[in-house]
Structure formats: C-alpha cells, structure tokens
Amino acid sequence: MKFTEQHEWLEIEDDLVVVGITTHAAEQLGDVVFVELPEPGTTVSKDDEVVVIESVKAASDILAPLDGEIVEVNEAIVEDPGKVNEDPEGEAWFFKMKIEDISAMDELMDDAAYKAFIG
C-alpha cells in the first residue's frame, strides 16, 4: 500500500489502482455524511478534484493521486457514507483507476514514511 500527502491510500489490484482515504483522514473528518464519486470513464490528471466528501466537521475534495482513467467507483459508500468511518482502508475504497505510468507509484510514501508524515 502507498500513501499521498493528501491522506489517500493506493493499492495495486490486478492492472488497476484502488484509491481510498486513510484511517487518519477518516478520523480527522469525523462522521462522513455524503460522498460524491466521479463517473467511470472519466480521465483525470494528478491533483484534479475527483471526489467530494462531507462530514459533520467539514467538506473536502479528494484529489486524483496520479494521471489515469477512473474505471470503477464504490457505489456502496454513496448509499452508506458511514462505511468510510467504519473501514476506510478496506471496504470503503473510493474508486479504481487505470494509471498511465505505474512507475509513478514509486514516488508515493510507503507505510513507514506515511506514519512518520502524520506523526
């Protein structure tokens, strides 16, 4: 699993990259009450706003971690946004994307680096 400074996690699954938010981010947000996901087939560039997430504390945008195409979204978290708080690094993934350059994953933080980043 790899991590971004925007508190997203990425995991390679077959030829796709699964993206969600970290447990740390979910805890900081508080109770998630709304999630808006992108349409599958959307082509994104790194740092494009792709997901809107609202909690009892704040609204946040989730940015595309890499260049690529969104190929699948997790409708279960749209129907039940509370899943993001229950299992942020598991069942509550946000989207799967086909990235243009798999080597870009090497630039992201590993588990130890992310833990150091959040202190």
C-alpha positions in Angstrom: 0.0 0.0 0.0 1.2 3.5 -0.9 0.1 6.9 0.5 -0.1 10.5 -0.6 0.3 13.7 1.4 -3.4 14.3 0.9 -4.1 11.2 3.1 -5.1 8.9 0.3 -4.0 5.2 0.1 -3.4 3.4 -3.1 -3.1 -0.3 -3.7 -2.4 -2.2 -6.9 -5.1 -4.8 -7.7 -4.5 -6.7 -11.0 -3.8 -3.9 -13.5 -5.7 -1.2 -11.6 -5.0 1.0 -8.6 -7.6 1.1 -5.8 -7.9 4.5 -4.1 -9.4 5.5 -0.7 -8.7 7.7 2.3 -6.6 6.7 5.2 -7.8 5.8 8.7 -6.1 9.0 9.9 -8.1 11.1 7.4 -11.4 9.4 8.3 -10.7 10.1 11.9 -9.9 13.8 11.2 -13.1 14.2 9.2 -15.4 12.8 11.8 -18.7 11.2 10.7 -18.9 11.2 6.9 -22.5 12.0 5.8 -22.1 12.4 2.0 -19.8 11.2 -0.8 -20.0 12.1 -4.5 -17.9 10.0 -6.8 -16.7 10.6 -10.3 -18.3 8.9 -13.4 -16.4 5.8 -14.5 -14.6 6.6 -17.8 -13.5 10.0 -16.5 -9.9 10.8 -17.5 -8.1 12.6 -14.7 -4.8 14.3 -14.1 -2.9 14.3 -10.9 -4.4 16.7 -8.4 -7.7 17.0 -10.2 -10.7 17.2 -7.8 -12.4 13.8 -8.3 -14.4 13.1 -5.1 -16.5 15.4 -2.8 -16.8 14.2 0.7 -18.8 15.9 3.5 -18.6 15.1 7.2 -20.2 16.7 10.3 -17.0 18.8 10.6 -16.2 19.8 7.0 -16.4 19.3 3.3 -13.3 18.1 1.5 -12.2 17.3 -2.0 -10.3 14.2 -2.8 -7.7 14.7 -5.5 -6.6 12.3 -8.2 -3.3 10.9 -6.9 -2.0 10.1 -10.4 -2.8 10.6 -14.1 -5.2 8.0 -15.4 -8.8 6.9 -16.0 -11.4 6.2 -13.4 -12.8 2.7 -14.3 -14.9 1.8 -11.3 -16.4 3.5 -8.3 -17.7 2.2 -5.0 -21.4 2.9 -5.0 -21.8 1.3 -1.6 -20.2 4.4 0.1 -22.6 6.7 -1.7 -25.5 4.8 -0.4 -23.9 4.4 3.1 -21.3 7.1 3.7 -20.7 5.9 7.2 -18.8 3.0 5.8 -15.9 5.4 5.2 -15.6 5.7 9.0 -16.1 2.0 9.6 -13.5 0.6 7.2 -11.6 3.4 5.4 -8.7 1.2 4.3 -10.8 -1.7 3.3 -14.4 -2.0 2.1 -14.7 1.8 1.8 -12.4 2.4 -1.2 -13.5 5.3 -3.4 -12.5 4.4 -7.0 -10.3 2.2 -9.1 -8.2 3.7 -11.8 -6.0 2.7 -14.7 -2.9 4.8 -14.3 -0.8 5.9 -17.2 2.6 5.3 -15.6 2.8 2.6 -13.0 6.3 3.8 -12.0 4.7 6.9 -10.6 3.6 4.7 -7.6 7.3 4.6 -6.6 7.2 8.4 -5.7 4.5 7.8 -3.1 5.1 7.1 0.6 5.2 3.6 2.0 3.6 2.7 5.3 6.6 3.8 7.4 7.0 7.1 5.6 3.3 7.9 6.0 3.3 7.1 9.7 6.3 9.5 10.1 4.4 12.1 8.0 1.3 12.1 10.2 3.5 11.9 13.3 
